């Protein structure tokens, strides 16, 4: 009788492990597709490579999970990859109407569920004395913990005013801007203007793409309008400061900084235009204010666009964001 009960217990343990592994496998297929979607939003080549590697590593984890299911006597769900693509496609379409932070929170929720289930699987494996599944679960916990930290850092970067490691899509930028307008107070703060300017800057690739396809006359007009806008902002800042409206002047200055239109002498790094890539990268690492780093990234992307410098600035911003949220 005892033997029969033990066999039933082992059978139940195995069935529970297989069920959890199948669920994690389905979620992993969604994770793969989300990572591939995010590659197109990467701000730098380094982030693009990291996301590409994440997608490949997730595929390797998916194969390991499938093998674990087979070793337990189960069969992987052949529809998993297709369901994962479908779920990611629905997620991508839905989040286009959401602000950027809501899309990232969705990614974080997915990774959080994967992490929690990996921990549960490890506990089940320990109880079942299955060392192979326990080792697999440990691998999953390590991988998803790292991704949760990365997404938390990206969210913190955005909360600090950005720019985050991922770019907003044009639709996300407009959605975020709409939320800002609805909640806009009667008087603009420096931070509010800065975030609004970042939203506008995120739409710039779409505007630039349209401009490149326009006729020569339209292209010249676009450049003239852009120059007029920058000159108008600079003049507006000067006049408001002369009139003693420091808060308004600071807000305009922040908007100019976020769009990369400050003059070289206004940058937080002296003689910035004369620095080499290495010198600029080292100088960025000495900055301690997230707002100063945003200014450098915006200016660099608008003028020189040196990927190594942008990556160094992004890494410094990430370090500050991690310190804020307590990630060591």
N, C-alpha and C positions, 0 to 999 in steps of 0.2 A: 504494500500500500504506500509506504514511504517513498519507494522508488518511483511509483507512478506519479505521485505528487511532485517529486523533484523534476521528473521529465516534463510535466505540465508547466511547472514554473519556468524551466529553461526555454520551453517552446514559447511561452508568453513573453519572456525577456527578448528572445530573438525576433518575435513578431513586432514588438515595440521598437526595437533598434532598426529594423528594416523600414518601418513606417516613418520614423524620424529621419532616417537617411534619405528616403525618397523625397520627403518634404524639403530637406536641405538641398538636394540635387535640383529640384524644380526652382528653388530660390536662386541657386548658383547660376542656372541658365539665364535667369533674368538679370543677375548681376553682370554676367558677361556682356549682354546686350547693352545694358546701361553704361558700362565702362566704354564700350565702343562708341556710343552716342556722345559721351563726354569728351572723347578725343578731339572732336571737331570744335569744342569750346575751350581747349587748352590755350592759355595765354602765352606760354613759352614752349620752346622745343623740349626742354627738360620735363615739363609737366606732360607734354604729349607723349614722350617716351615712357614716362611712368605709368600713364593710363593704358598705353598699349601693352606694357608688361603685365599690368594688373589683369587685363582681359585674358592674356595668355596663361598667367598663373591660375586664373579661375578655371580655365579649360582643363588644366592639369589636375586641379582639385576635383573637378567634375568626374574625370576619368577614375580618380582614386576612389571617389564615393561609389561610382558604378561598380567597381571591382569589389568593394567591401560588401555591397548588397548581394552580389553573386556569391561571394564567399560564405555569406550567411544563408544561402539557399534561396534567395529571392531573385527577382528579375527587375532590372531598372525600367522605368517608364520610358518607352521609346518616343512618346509624345513630348517628353520634357523639354528638349531643345526648341521645338516648335512653340510650345506654350510659353517658354521663356522669351522668345522673340516677340510673340504676340503681346505679352504683358509689358515688355519694354517699349514696344511701339505705342501701346495705349498710354503708358506713362509719359512718353516723349510728347505725344500729341496733347495730352491733358495739361502738362506743365507749361506749355507754350502760353496758356492763358493765366498762369500763376506768376507772382513775383519770383525773382531769383532765389531768395532765401527759402521760400516754400518748396521749390524744386529740390534744393539741397537737403532740406529737412526730410523730404521723401526718400532720398538716397540714404540718409542716415538711419531712417526707420528700417529700411531693407537690411542694411548692414547690422543694425542692432538685433534684428530678429535672427539673422544668421549666426551672430555671436552667441545669443542666448540659447539657441537650439544646439549649437556646437558644445556648449557647456553641459547641456542636458544629456547629449549623446555621450559625452565623456563619463558622466556620472553613471549612466546606464551601462556603459562598457566596463567600468570598474566593478559594478555590482555583478555583472555577468562574467567577470574575470576574462574578458576578451581584450588581450593586450594590443592586438593589431588595430581594432577599432578605437581603442583608447589613444594610441599613437596618432591615428588619423584625426581624431577629435582635437588633440593638442595642436596639430598643424593648423586646423581650421580656426581654433581660438586665436592663435598667434596672428594668422593672416587677417582675420576680421577685426581684431583689436587694433591692428595697425591702420586699417582702412577707416575705422570709426574715428581714430585720432586725426587722420588726415582730413576727413570731412568736417570734423569739429573745428579744426584749424582754419579751413576754408570759410566756414560760417563765421568764425571769429574775425577773420580778415575783412569779410563783408560788413560785419557789425562795426568794425573800427573805421569804416568808410572806404575799404578796398584800396586798390583793385585786388580782387581775389584771384587765386590761381586759375579759375575758370571764368571765361567771359560770359556775360549775359547774351542770350540770343536777342535779336531785335524785338521780338514779341515780349520776351521777359522784361526787357528794358522799358517798353511802353507800359506793361502791366504794373511794374514797380513804380513808374513815374505817376501812373494814375492813382495808385494807393497814396503816394506822397501828396498829390494835389488834394485828394479828399481830406487828408489829415493835416493839411498845411495850416499853421497858425497864422494869425494876422500879421505878425512880423517874422521875417526870415532870420533864422540863426545862421551862423557861419557853417555849422554842420549840415543844416538842412540844404543850404545852397550847394554845398560840396557834394552831397549825395545826389541831388538833382542833376548836377553837372556830370557826375559819373554816369548816371542813367542816360543822359543825352550823348555822352561820349561813346557809350556802348552801341548806340544806333549808327555811329559814324561809318562803320564798314559798309552798311547797306547804302548809305547816302553816297559814299565814295564809289561804290560799285556802279550806282546809277550814273554818277558823274562821268565815270570812265567810258560809259557807253553812249554818252551824249555827243552832240556835234561839237565842233571846236568853239563855236560861238557860245553854246551853252556851258562848255567847260570853263571858258574865260569868265563868263558871268558868275559861275559857281565860285571860282577863286576870288573874284572881286567881292562877292557877298561875304565870303569867309573872312577876307581881310578887313572888310568894313565892320563885321561883327567884332573881330578881335580889337580893332582900333576903338570901336565904340565902348567896349568893356573897359579898356585901359583908360580911356578918357573919363568914363563914368566913375571909375575908382578914384582917379585923381581929383575930380570935382567934388565928390562926396566927402573925401578926406579933407579937402580944403575948407569945406563947409562945416567940418567938425562932426560929421555923421560917421564916427569910427566903426560902429557895428555894421552899418550898411556897406562901408568901404571894405571891411574885412570879409563880408559875405561875397562881394564881387571879386575880391582877390582870390578867395578860395575857389570860386567858379573858374577863374582864369587858370589857376593852378591845376585843377582837375581836368581841364581840357588841353593842357600842354601849351598854353599860349603866353606864359610868362616870358619876360626877357631874361637872357642869360644872367644878368646882374641881380635878378630877383630870386634866383634859385638858392636853396639852402646849402649848396656846396659851392665854395668860391672857385672862380675860374673853371667852371664845369666843362665848358666847350673846349678847353685846351687839354683836358685830361685824356689819356689813353684808355683803352678798355680795362686794363688791369688797374690803373689808377682810379678810374671811376668806380669800379667794382669794390675796391678797398675803401674808398671814401663813403660809399653807400652803407657799408657794414658798420660804420661809426655813427650813423644816424640813430637816434633814440625815439623820435617822434613819428608816429605812423603817418601823420599829415605830411611831413617833409618827404617821406618815402613815396607817398602817392604823387607828390609834385614831380619828383625825379622820374618815376615810371611814366607818368603822362608826358613829360617833356621828351624823354628818351624815345618813346613810341611815336611821338608826333614829329620828331626831327631826325635823329640818327638811327633809331631802331636797332641798336646793337643787342642781340639776343643774350649775350653773356652778361651785360650790364643789367638788363631787365630781369634775368634769372637771379642775379645776385641781390637785386632790390626786392624781388619777390620772396627770396629766402629770408632776408632780414625782416620783412613784414610778417612772414610766417612765424619766425622766432618770437616776435613781439606778441602775436596773437596767441601762441602756445603759452607764453608766460601769463597772459591775461586769464586764460581758461584753465590754467594749472596743469598743462601737459609738459612733462619734463623730457 
